[in-house]
Amino acid sequence: MNCYNCAMPPGTLASQGRDVKIVVRAENNFKRDHKVTVWCCSDECAIQTAYQARYGRATHRAPISLNQFRSEWRIENAG
């Protein structure tokens, strides 16, 4: 399983990586939001994945910057 954020394969890294639970938003009104556990290769990829899951892929529209999110979100909150 590759990293959810950067698609780095697990065998090429020195770290073990981290599992992160994210909420995948529904594409339309006929589907529901659902939680998914994804593997991220590092803490930085985990933070970026959680940020994109919360505010969407178009991060220029997010109400806070990635640096502000990084200071508020803790790795312990991943679950």
Protein Blocks (a to p, Z undefined) as FASTA:
>chain_A
ZZfklopafklpfbebjadddddddfblkbccdddddddfbfklmmmmmmmmmnojblml
pfbdfklmmmmpcfklmZZ
